[in-house]
Amino acid sequence: MLSQELIDSTTLLLVLLNPFLLCIYLLDLIQGLDTAGFARTMIRAGLMSAAIYFGFAVVGDTVFTTIFKVRYESFLLFGGIVFLLVSIRLVMNGSSAMKGLRGEEPHGAEGTALPFMLGPGTISASIVTGAKVSIPEAAGAIAFSVFVCVVSIIILKWIHDVIRKRHEKIMERYLDTIGRIMALLTGTIAVDMILNGLGRWLGTGAS
């Protein structure tokens, strides 16, 4: 029987890997690649993301304190600020604001995964998952969440292509509106990360 901690951890990862939100962030790729090429790119991005999530689940926040000699709270604060800036940009400029955020090779798996599939929220959730459940359970939660996310995005890409052929202008306006609305959710998560980082920092004492 699945433990409540495992269910909660998997749910958190699924919420942060929201395929509907990722479709807005990856809109230029969805429109610029065919279904087969997009699927290959997302599978590579998913595999890379899952491997990194698992690494953080195993080592936890000690990677920050031991290797980088910084506090985990600093990661939460900086990650929340980055997420917040991206959300503000999307609210103000719509889905077109995302095109310049993936570097010079937007069709590569690394460019697709960063900064959303491998964002501060998902990495933080992986650390929390590794702390709450066993390593095999954490691996299962990560694999399941990434699999559901990648398959859902590929399906949504196919649906987008079918509908866009008939109602392109309506589709573009709809996606732009949904993108701005979803950015409000992302911004809320970003503020929560900032508040969480501040709370942990104040709880341990500022030094």
Phi and psi in degrees as a GROMACS rama.xvg file:
@    title "Ramachandran Plot"
@    xaxis  label "Phi"
@    yaxis  label "Psi"
@TYPE xy
-72.8224  136.41  LEU-2
-76.6249  157.648  SER-3
-65.6749  -34.2143  GLN-4
-63.3303  -39.9103  GLU-5
-66.8065  -42.285  LEU-6
-62.8102  -44.5754  ILE-7
-64.0121  -41.5313  ASP-8
-65.4455  -43.6118  SER-9
-64.757  -41.1037  THR-10
-62.4801  -42.2265  THR-11
-61.2716  -44.5302  LEU-12
-62.9571  -41.0659  LEU-13
-65.1159  -38.3531  LEU-14
-65.4346  -42.8991  VAL-15
-73.1657  -28.5368  LEU-16
-94.4825  42.0292  LEU-17
-58.8856  110.404  ASN-18
-63.8099  -31.0099  PRO-19
-65.9666  -41.205  PHE-20
-69.1349  -41.0385  LEU-21
-64.2228  -32.8967  LEU-22
-62.5145  -35.0808  CYS-23
-69.2405  -44.0776  ILE-24
-63.7245  -33.0102  TYR-25
-102.671  24.6871  LEU-26
-60.485  -39.6382  LEU-27
-65.8591  -32.5685  ASP-28
-71.5573  -40.3157  LEU-29
-60.886  -39.0773  ILE-30
-81.8667  -23.8654  GLN-31
-96.1691  -15.3079  GLY-32
-115.332  151.233  LEU-33
-75.5593  170.411  ASP-34
-61.578  -41.5892  THR-35
-65.6101  -45.172  ALA-36
-65.8506  -39.9106  GLY-37
-64.868  -40.9185  PHE-38
-62.2561  -43.8889  ALA-39
-61.523  -42.8549  ARG-40
-63.3947  -44.1784  THR-41
-69.5312  -34.3831  MET-42
-64.8297  -43.9429  ILE-43
-62.3014  -42.8341  ARG-44
-64.0504  -40.1439  ALA-45
-64.8683  -42.991  GLY-46
-63.3917  -44.0366  LEU-47
-63.9928  -43.1673  MET-48
-63.7542  -44.5322  SER-49
-61.4832  -39.7788  ALA-50
-63.9414  -41.3197  ALA-51
-71.3181  -40.115  ILE-52
-57.0909  -45.1319  TYR-53
-63.6936  -39.2279  PHE-54
-59.7598  -44.2857  GLY-55
-69.4402  -33.2486  PHE-56
-64.633  -34.4109  ALA-57
-76.0043  -48.9766  VAL-58
-85.5012  -21.2874  VAL-59
66.7826  -157.48  GLY-60
-78.704  0.363175  ASP-61
-66.6763  -21.0878  THR-62
-61.9848  -29.9684  VAL-63
-80.6793  -46.6736  PHE-64
-76.0429  -33.2477  THR-65
-91.4606  -47.902  THR-66
-84.8737  -52.1732  ILE-67
-91.1989  -8.99051  PHE-68
58.5446  38.2166  LYS-69
-129.201  163.785  VAL-70
-87.0592  148.517  ARG-71
-60.7363  -31.1611  TYR-72
-60.2966  -34.6168  GLU-73
-64.7462  -38.2545  SER-74
-63.6361  -43.6387  PHE-75
-62.1044  -42.6444  LEU-76
-65.7281  -50.1195  LEU-77
-65.3941  -43.5091  PHE-78
-61.4559  -40.677  GLY-79
-63.6282  -38.7773  GLY-80
-65.7249  -43.6262  ILE-81
-60.9085  -47.9664  VAL-82
-57.8707  -41.7532  PHE-83
-65.4965  -42.6064  LEU-84
-63.7465  -41.2267  LEU-85
-62.9113  -41.8324  VAL-86
-64.3524  -42.3315  SER-87
-62.5439  -41.5003  ILE-88
-62.8335  -39.8129  ARG-89
-69.4134  -38.7628  LEU-90
-63.2111  -41.5999  VAL-91
-76.8206  -39.2969  MET-92
-113.167  -6.35842  ASN-93
80.26  -169.252  GLY-94
-64.1683  -23.6476  SER-95
-65.5934  -18.4805  SER-96
-68.4482  -18.1528  ALA-97
-82.3894  -14.2442  MET-98
-64.941  -31.0734  LYS-99
-93.5304  10.6852  GLY-100
-97.4755  -0.176769  LEU-101
-114.727  12.9786  ARG-102
84.7561  -161.406  GLY-103
-82.2247  -16.9339  GLU-104
-123.069  75.4289  GLU-105
-65.6354  -15.8432  PRO-106
-90.5312  -3.15793  HIS-107
-79.9041  155.612  GLY-108
-61.5208  -39.98  ALA-109
-62.6577  -43.4154  GLU-110
-65.8429  -33.5252  GLY-111
-70.4017  -41.8328  THR-112
-71.49  -35.1543  ALA-113
-97.2761  141.555  LEU-114
-100.032  24.8961  PRO-115
-102.507  -57.9169  PHE-116
-65.593  -33.1061  MET-117
-108.354  43.956  LEU-118
-84.4499  173.552  GLY-119
-63.1623  -30.7976  PRO-120
-67.0837  -46.2287  GLY-121
-69.7011  -37.0792  THR-122
-65.3261  -42.9143  ILE-123
-61.8852  -40.9387  SER-124
-64.5176  -35.7536  ALA-125
-64.6589  -40.2534  SER-126
-62.8479  -44.2124  ILE-127
-63.484  -40.3458  VAL-128
-62.0285  -45.2066  THR-129
-63.2262  -28.3092  GLY-130
-80.59  -26.0252  ALA-131
-92.7004  -33.492  LYS-132
-124.651  173.314  VAL-133
-70.4482  164.742  SER-134
-61.9725  -45.8455  ILE-135
-60.2612  -39.3032  PRO-136
-66.8522  -40.0002  GLU-137
-62.4289  -41.8616  ALA-138
-61.8236  -41.4164  ALA-139
-65.4276  -42.2726  GLY-140
-63.6693  -41.9346  ALA-141
-66.9495  -46.917  ILE-142
-61.5794  -43.8555  ALA-143
-64.0733  -45.6282  PHE-144
-63.3108  -45.4403  SER-145
-66.5381  -40.8692  VAL-146
-59.9142  -48.0024  PHE-147
-61.4659  -41.9037  VAL-148
-63.049  -49.929  CYS-149
-64.8905  -45.9795  VAL-150
-62.8227  -41.1366  VAL-151
-63.9455  -41.049  SER-152
-65.574  -40.6433  ILE-153
-63.7619  -41.3917  ILE-154
-64.4791  -43.0558  ILE-155
-64.6994  -34.7622  LEU-156
-61.3905  -44.5167  LYS-157
-63.5418  -43.464  TRP-158
-62.8123  -41.7007  ILE-159
-58.6612  -45.2504  HIS-160
-63.4013  -39.7403  ASP-161
-66.0734  -46.0408  VAL-162
-72.7559  -36.6022  ILE-163
-63.7137  -31.6517  ARG-164
-62.7511  -28.9352  LYS-165
-99.772  -34.0457  ARG-166
-135.981  62.7506  HIS-167
-63.2815  -47.5916  GLU-168
-65.8379  -40.9945  LYS-169
-65.1286  -41.1442  ILE-170
-60.8592  -44.6391  MET-171
-63.5328  -42.9264  GLU-172
-66.2662  -39.3928  ARG-173
-63.5027  -47.3962  TYR-174
-64.6475  -38.0113  LEU-175
-64.6243  -41.3468  ASP-176
-66.3181  -46.3156  THR-177
-61.0512  -38.8065  ILE-178
-59.9678  -42.5412  GLY-179
-67.3925  -37.845  ARG-180
-67.4687  -44.182  ILE-181
-62.665  -31.2638  MET-182
-63.0697  -29.0097  ALA-183
-64.94  -39.7224  LEU-184
-65.2387  -44.2571  LEU-185
-62.9113  -42.0591  THR-186
-62.7952  -36.4374  GLY-187
-64.9269  -43.317  THR-188
-62.1844  -38.9232  ILE-189
-62.9732  -44.4954  ALA-190
-63.6386  -38.0999  VAL-191
-63.9621  -38.2309  ASP-192
-62.942  -41.7559  MET-193
-63.0684  -45.9372  ILE-194
-65.3009  -37.2865  LEU-195
-64.1749  -44.1108  ASN-196
-62.0507  -43.1897  GLY-197
-63.8812  -41.1139  LEU-198
-62.8729  -44.5603  GLY-199
-63.9664  -39.8025  ARG-200
-64.5643  -46.211  TRP-201
-69.3722  -30.8128  LEU-202
-69.669  -35.5289  GLY-203
-88.7222  -12.2365  THR-204
96.7093  128.317  GLY-205
-78.6806  128.987  ALA-206
